[in-house]
Amino acid sequence: MLTRDLAEEIVQETMRRLNRNINIMDENGCIIASGDAVRLDTHHEAAAEVIRTGRTLVITPDNKGQWRGVNVGVNLPIVFQNRTIGVIGVTGDPEEIMPYGELVKMITEMMLKQNYLKLQTEWQQITMDIVVEELIRTENPNLQSALHRLDTLALHMQPPYQLAVLSLPNRTSQTHALFRLAEFVLANTRLVSSFLNVHTWVMICYDRGEARVRRDMERLQDQFQKQGIEAKIGLSTSVQTFEDISYAYQEACAALKLGVKQGKGITGYLEVESQALLSEVPAKSKARFVERLSPKLPDKLLATLRVFLECNLSIAKTAERLEIHRNSLVYRLAQIKEVTGYDPQLFQDAVSLQFLVWLKEGQ
C-alpha cells in the first residue's frame, strides 16, 4: 500500500510546502523516499522502533546516539486500517517541527486512503468488466467464473435480467465521469456495467421489471441530452437465467442497431422484433425478394406504401399525411397491387410489403 511512488509523491509535495527535509520509511524501517537522495535504501533504526511500538519517537541531540542512521527530528507512525505500515520523519528542532510532523502524518494517511479507494474502484471495475464479458459471450461462456467474481464483489444478481446497450458515437467524456453520471442518475438501479469499447457501454440490470428499467434509461437519456452527450440505447426483453443473458445482449444490440436507423433515442426489442427476425433470413433470399419486387415499384409508390403502412393501413390517415385526395390514394394502392401482386389493403399481403420496405431501408 505504501509504495515508493506514492512515498516520493508525498515527500515532494510536503517538502515544497514546508521547506523541511522529510523521510518516509517502510514497515521494515528502510528509507524509500527522502529529500536527501543519499539516504535512500538505508536502514533507519528509529523508524524500526516506531514500527515496533506504534508510537511517535522524538530524536534529540541527547538521545541521538541510541540509533544509527538518524538525525534530530520527529518520527511518526503512518497508520492505515489500524496498522502501522510505515514511518514519516521530519528533520529539525523537535519543538519547532512537531506541528509540521503531525500535519504531514495527516496528509500522508489521507493520501493513502485516497489511493486505496482509487485502487479498489479500479479493481472492482476490472472485475465487473470480466463479469460482463463472460455473461454476454454467446460461445463458451464461463458462467462459473462470472459467479465467482460476483461473489468477490459481494454482488448477488437476482432475476429478471435485462440488457441495455448504449452507443456514444461522439463521446468526449472520460469513463470515470460517465460512471459517476450513471451512479447519480441510476442510484437505486441494480446493475453491473462495462465499456466494451470507447463507444459501446453495456449494462446488465437485475431484479427490476422492464417498465422500471425503461424509466431508468429514459432518465439517463435525459441527463445525457442536458450535458450535450449524444447517446442511443437498445433494450432487450427480460430473461430469467444467467445462460440467457447472452441472448438478451443480442436482442439489445439488434434493438440499438434498428433504433439508430429509425432515429430513436431508446428502442426496445419488442418494438423492432419483426425487423430483427427478418435480419436472420439468409442474405440471398432477401436479395432475391427485393430484386423481384423493387424494380416494379417506382419511388412515388414506394413512398406511398411506406406511409400507408406507418398509418396502420388507414386510408383516411394516409391521405391526410400525404395531402392527397383519398381517391388518388386508392388509385395508387391499386397500382401497387398491380405491379407487385400484393394487395396492401389485405393484412397478409401488407406483411410481405412491409418486409420489402424494411429491406429497402436497410440497403
C-alpha positions in Angstrom: 0.0 0.0 0.0 2.8 2.4 0.9 4.7 2.2 -2.5 7.9 4.1 -3.4 6.0 6.1 -6.0 3.4 7.2 -3.5 6.0 7.9 -0.8 8.1 10.0 -3.3 4.9 12.0 -4.3 4.3 12.7 -0.6 7.8 13.8 0.1 7.9 16.1 -2.9 4.6 17.7 -2.2 5.2 18.3 1.5 8.8 19.5 1.2 7.8 22.1 -1.4 5.3 23.5 1.2 7.2 23.1 4.4 10.8 23.6 3.4 11.9 20.8 5.7 13.6 17.5 4.8 11.3 14.6 5.0 12.0 10.8 5.0 9.5 8.1 4.6 10.3 4.6 5.8 8.5 1.3 5.0 7.4 -1.3 7.6 11.0 -2.7 7.7 12.5 0.7 8.6 14.0 1.2 5.1 14.0 4.7 3.7 12.0 4.5 0.5 11.7 8.3 -0.1 13.7 11.2 1.1 14.7 14.8 0.3 18.2 13.6 0.7 18.9 11.1 -2.1 22.0 9.7 -0.3 19.8 8.2 2.4 17.6 6.2 0.1 17.5 2.4 0.8 19.4 2.8 4.1 18.1 1.4 7.4 16.6 3.9 9.9 16.8 2.3 13.4 14.5 4.9 14.9 11.8 4.1 12.3 12.1 0.4 13.2 11.4 1.3 16.8 8.3 3.3 15.8 7.1 0.3 13.8 7.6 -1.9 16.8 5.9 0.4 19.3 3.4 2.2 17.1 4.3 5.5 18.9 5.9 8.7 17.9 9.7 8.9 18.6 11.4 12.2 19.1 15.2 12.3 18.4 17.1 15.0 20.3 20.8 15.8 20.5 20.8 13.9 23.8 19.4 10.6 22.6 20.5 10.6 19.0 23.4 8.2 19.8 21.0 5.4 20.6 20.1 4.8 17.0 22.2 4.6 13.8 21.3 6.4 10.7 19.2 9.1 12.3 19.1 12.9 12.6 17.5 15.1 15.1 13.8 15.4 14.4 10.5 13.6 14.9 9.4 10.2 13.6 5.7 9.5 13.5 3.8 6.2 12.7 1.8 6.0 9.4 -1.3 4.2 10.3 -3.7 2.6 7.8 -6.6 0.4 8.7 -5.4 0.3 12.4 -2.0 -1.0 11.4 1.4 0.8 11.4 2.6 0.4 7.8 5.4 3.0 7.8 7.1 6.0 9.4 7.4 9.6 8.4 10.4 11.5 9.7 10.9 15.3 9.6 14.3 16.6 10.3 14.9 19.6 12.6 14.3 21.0 16.1 11.6 18.7 17.6 9.8 21.5 19.3 9.6 23.6 16.2 8.7 20.9 13.7 6.3 18.7 15.7 3.2 20.6 14.4 4.6 20.1 10.9 5.1 16.4 11.5 1.5 15.9 12.7 0.3 17.8 9.6 2.4 15.7 7.2 1.2 12.5 9.0 -2.4 13.5 8.5 -1.8 14.4 4.8 0.1 11.1 4.3 -2.7 9.0 5.8 -5.3 10.9 3.8 -3.4 10.2 0.6 -3.1 6.6 1.4 -6.8 6.3 1.9 -7.5 8.1 -1.4 -5.0 5.9 -3.2 -6.5 2.7 -1.6 -10.1 3.8 -2.7 -8.9 4.5 -6.2 -7.2 1.1 -6.4 -10.3 -0.6 -5.0 -12.5 1.2 -7.5 -10.2 0.2 -10.4 -10.1 -3.4 -9.2 -13.9 -3.5 -8.9 -14.4 -2.2 -12.4 -11.9 -4.5 -13.9 -13.6 -7.4 -12.2 -17.0 -6.1 -13.4 -15.6 -5.8 -17.0 -14.7 -9.5 -16.9 -18.1 -10.5 -15.5 -20.0 -8.6 -18.2 -17.7 -10.1 -20.9 -18.3 -13.6 -19.7 -22.1 -13.2 -19.4 -22.6 -11.8 -22.9 -20.5 -14.3 -24.7 -22.6 -16.5 -27.0 -19.8 -19.1 -27.4 -18.3 -20.9 -24.4 -19.4 -18.5 -21.7 -17.7 -19.2 -18.4 -20.6 -18.7 -16.1 -18.9 -20.3 -13.0 -16.1 -17.7 -13.4 -18.6 -14.9 -13.6 -20.4 -16.1 -10.5 -17.1 -16.4 -8.6 -16.1 -12.9 -9.5 -19.6 -11.6 -8.5 -19.0 -13.2 -5.1 -15.8 -11.3 -4.7 -17.7 -8.1 -5.4 -20.4 -9.2 -2.9 -23.0 -8.9 -5.7 -25.9 -11.3 -5.8 -27.7 -10.8 -9.1 -31.3 -11.9 -8.9 -33.6 -12.3 -11.9 -35.1 -10.9 -14.0 -32.1 -9.7 -16.1 -32.4 -7.1 -18.8 -29.7 -5.7 -21.0 -29.2 -2.2 -22.1 -26.6 -1.4 -24.8 -25.6 2.3 -25.1 -23.9 3.8 -28.1 -22.0 7.0 -27.6 -20.8 7.8 -31.1 -19.2 11.2 -30.4 -18.0 10.6 -26.9 -15.7 13.1 -25.3 -16.4 12.4 -21.6 -13.9 10.4 -19.6 -15.0 6.9 -18.5 -15.0 7.8 -14.8 -17.2 10.8 -15.4 -19.7 8.7 -17.3 -19.7 6.1 -14.5 -20.3 8.9 -11.9 -23.2 10.3 -14.0 -24.8 6.8 -14.2 -24.3 6.3 -10.5 -26.0 9.6 -9.8 -29.0 9.0 -12.2 -29.4 5.3 -11.5 -28.7 5.4 -7.8 -31.4 2.9 -6.9 -30.9 0.7 -10.0 -29.3 -2.7 -9.6 -26.8 -3.3 -12.4 -23.3 -4.2 -13.5 -21.8 -2.4 -16.4 -18.8 -2.2 -18.7 -17.5 -0.4 -21.7 -16.8 -3.0 -24.4 -15.0 -0.3 -26.4 -14.8 3.5 -26.4 -18.3 4.0 -27.8 -20.2 1.0 -26.5 -21.5 0.7 -22.9 -23.2 -2.5 -21.7 -25.5 -2.5 -18.6 -26.9 -5.7 -17.1 -29.9 -4.6 -15.0 -31.2 -7.2 -12.5 -34.1 -7.6 -10.0 -36.1 -4.9 -11.9 -39.2 -5.1 -14.1 -39.0 -4.0 -17.7 -41.1 -0.8 -17.1 -38.7 0.3 -14.3 -35.6 -0.3 -16.4 -37.2 1.6 -19.3 -37.9 4.6 -17.0 -34.3 4.5 -15.7 -32.9 4.6 -19.2 -35.2 7.5 -20.1 -33.9 9.4 -17.1 -30.3 8.6 -18.1 -31.0 9.6 -21.7 -32.5 12.9 -20.4 -29.3 13.6 -18.4 -27.2 12.8 -21.5 -29.1 15.4 -23.5 -28.8 18.0 -20.8 -25.0 17.6 -20.9 -24.8 17.5 -24.7 -23.9 13.8 -24.9 -25.3 12.0 -27.9 -26.5 8.6 -26.9 -28.7 5.8 -28.4 -29.9 3.0 -26.2 -31.1 -0.5 -27.1 -33.1 -2.6 -24.6 -33.6 -6.3 -24.5 -36.6 -8.2 -23.2 -36.1 -9.6 -19.7 -34.7 -13.1 -19.1 -34.7 -15.4 -16.1 -31.4 -17.2 -16.2 -27.7 -16.4 -16.5 -27.5 -18.6 -19.5 -30.0 -16.4 -21.4 -28.2 -13.1 -20.7 -26.1 -13.6 -23.9 -29.3 -13.9 -25.9 -30.7 -10.7 -24.2 -27.4 -9.0 -25.2 -28.1 -9.9 -28.9 -31.6 -8.6 -28.6 -30.4 -5.3 -27.1 -27.8 -4.9 -29.9 -30.5 -5.6 -32.6 -32.8 -3.0 -30.9 -30.0 -0.5 -30.9 -29.0 -1.0 -34.5 -32.6 -0.7 -35.8 -33.4 2.1 -33.5 -30.4 4.1 -34.7 -31.7 3.7 -38.3 -35.1 4.9 -37.3 -33.7 7.9 -35.4 -34.9 6.8 -32.0 -33.2 7.6 -28.7 -34.3 4.4 -26.9 -35.5 1.3 -28.6 -36.9 -1.8 -27.0 -36.5 -5.1 -28.7 -40.3 -5.8 -28.9 -40.6 -2.5 -30.9 -38.5 -4.0 -33.7 -38.8 -7.7 -33.2 -40.2 -8.4 -36.7 -37.4 -6.5 -38.3 -34.9 -8.2 -36.1 -36.2 -11.6 -37.1 -36.1 -10.6 -40.7 -32.4 -9.9 -40.3 -32.0 -13.7 -39.6 -33.2 -14.6 -43.1 -30.3 -15.6 -45.4 -29.0 -12.6 -47.4 -29.5 -14.3 -50.8 -33.2 -14.9 -50.0 -33.7 -11.3 -49.0 -31.8 -10.1 -52.1 -34.0 -12.2 -54.5 -37.1 -10.9 -52.8 -36.0 -7.2 -53.2 -34.8 -7.8 -56.8 -38.2 -9.3 -57.8 -40.3 -6.5 -56.4 -38.2 -3.4 -56.2 -37.9 -2.6 -59.9 -41.7 -2.8 -60.3 -42.3 -0.2 -57.6 -41.4 3.5 -58.6 -40.2 5.8 -55.8 -43.6 7.5 -55.6 -45.4 4.3 -55.0 -42.8 3.1 -52.5 -43.1 6.3 -50.5 -46.9 6.0 -50.6 -46.7 2.4 -49.4 -44.3 3.4 -46.6 -46.7 6.0 -45.2 -49.7 3.7 -45.6 -48.0 1.0 -43.5 -47.0 3.6 -40.9 -50.6 4.6 -40.7 -51.7 1.0 -40.0 -53.5 0.6 -43.4 -55.8 3.6 -42.7 -56.8 5.3 -46.0 -58.0 8.4 -44.2 -54.8 9.0 -42.1 -52.6 8.2 -45.1 -54.4 10.6 -47.4 -54.1 13.3 -44.8 -50.4 12.8 -44.2 -49.7 12.7 -48.0 -52.1 15.7 -48.5 -53.9 13.9 -51.4 -57.5 13.0 -52.1 -58.5 9.6 -50.8 -59.4 8.5 -54.4 -55.9 9.3 -55.5 -54.6 7.2 -52.7 -56.9 4.3 -53.6 -55.6 4.5 -57.2 -52.0 4.3 -56.0 -52.8 1.3 -53.8 -54.4 -0.4 -56.8 -51.2 0.4 -58.8 -49.1 -1.2 -56.0 -51.2 -4.3 -56.2 -51.0 -4.5 -60.0 -47.2 -4.2 -60.2 -46.3 -6.4 -57.2 -49.1 -8.9 -56.9 -49.6 -7.9 -53.3 -52.7 -6.0 -52.1 -51.6 -3.5 -49.4 -55.1 -3.4 -48.0 -55.0 -7.1 -47.1 -53.2 -7.9 -43.9 -51.2 -10.9 -45.2 -50.1 -9.1 -48.3 -49.3 -6.0 -46.3 -46.9 -8.1 -44.2 -44.9 -9.0 -47.3 -44.9 -5.4 -48.5 -43.7 -4.3 -45.0 -40.8 -6.7 -45.4 -40.0 -5.1 -48.7 -40.0 -1.6 -47.2 -37.8 -2.7 -44.3 -35.3 -4.4 -46.6 -35.2 -1.3 -48.9 -34.5 0.9 -45.9 -31.7 -1.4 -44.8 -29.9 -1.2 -48.2 
